[in-house]
Amino acid sequence: SHSFIHEGYVRDNKFPTMEFGRGFWIIAPRIMHESNQIVSRAWIEIGGLEFLANLIVLKLGNDVDVILGMKWMVKHQCVIRCVPRCVEIHHPSGKLVTFYAS
């Protein structure tokens, strides 16, 4: 339920990272990785609005830059709708962003 960012994306975009005490072991399908680095208070633009996220740095697949976890989605009252394949995200300003799958 944490949020993650690909280490290559961090490196290529020169995001500042911070180390935190003991690392996290992340175990998921095709991923087993330990990390003790975080991108703190990263700005993520979705639908023209900026959101903050704390992102643990991981080796992710080359086609994934960021994974927003359940804690972040709960904080922003996200709703995933299977039909019509969209995600609704509430911005702190009160605006609603709806992102549709392509």
GIDAGI-V618434 format. One record per residue. N is the residue number from 1. RES is the residue in three letters. SS is DSSP state (H for helix, E for strand, C for the rest). NEAR is the number of other ideal C-beta (glycine too) atoms within 8 Angstrom. Layout:
# GIDAGI-V618434
N,RES,SS,NEAR / N,RES,SS,NEAR
This chain:
# GIDAGI-V618434
1,SER,C,4 / 2,HIS,C,8 / 3,SER,C,13 / 4,PHE,E,13 / 5,ILE,E,17 / 6,HIS,E,14 / 7,GLU,H,11 / 8,GLY,H,8 / 9,TYR,H,11 / 10,VAL,H,12 / 11,ARG,H,7 / 12,ASP,H,6 / 13,ASN,C,6 / 14,LYS,C,5 / 15,PHE,C,9 / 16,PRO,C,5 / 17,THR,C,9 / 18,MET,E,8 / 19,GLU,E,6 / 20,PHE,E,8 / 21,GLY,E,3 / 22,ARG,E,4 / 23,GLY,E,7 / 24,PHE,E,8 / 25,TRP,E,7 / 26,ILE,E,13 / 27,ILE,E,5 / 28,ALA,E,6 / 29,PRO,C,3 / 30,ARG,C,4 / 31,ILE,E,10 / 32,MET,E,6 / 33,HIS,E,8 / 34,GLU,E,7 / 35,SER,E,10 / 36,ASN,E,9 / 37,GLN,E,11 / 38,ILE,E,11 / 39,VAL,E,13 / 40,SER,E,6 / 41,ARG,E,6 / 42,ALA,E,11 / 43,TRP,E,7 / 44,ILE,E,10 / 45,GLU,E,8 / 46,ILE,E,9 / 47,GLY,C,8 / 48,GLY,C,5 / 49,LEU,E,10 / 50,GLU,E,6 / 51,PHE,E,12 / 52,LEU,E,8 / 53,ALA,E,11 / 54,ASN,E,10 / 55,LEU,E,11 / 56,ILE,E,13 / 57,VAL,E,12 / 58,LEU,E,12 / 59,LYS,C,7 / 60,LEU,C,12 / 61,GLY,C,6 / 62,ASN,C,6 / 63,ASP,C,3 / 64,VAL,C,8 / 65,ASP,C,6 / 66,VAL,E,12 / 67,ILE,E,8 / 68,LEU,C,8 / 69,GLY,C,10 / 70,MET,H,6 / 71,LYS,H,9 / 72,TRP,H,10 / 73,MET,H,10 / 74,VAL,H,8 / 75,LYS,H,6 / 76,HIS,C,10 / 77,GLN,C,7 / 78,CYS,C,10 / 79,VAL,E,6 / 80,ILE,E,5 / 81,ARG,E,9 / 82,CYS,C,4 / 83,VAL,C,4 / 84,PRO,C,5 / 85,ARG,C,7 / 86,CYS,E,9 / 87,VAL,E,9 / 88,GLU,E,11 / 89,ILE,E,15 / 90,HIS,E,11 / 91,HIS,C,11 / 92,PRO,C,5 / 93,SER,C,5 / 94,GLY,C,5 / 95,LYS,C,7 / 96,LEU,E,7 / 97,VAL,E,12 / 98,THR,E,9 / 99,PHE,E,10 / 100,TYR,E,7 / 101,ALA,C,5 / 102,SER,C,2
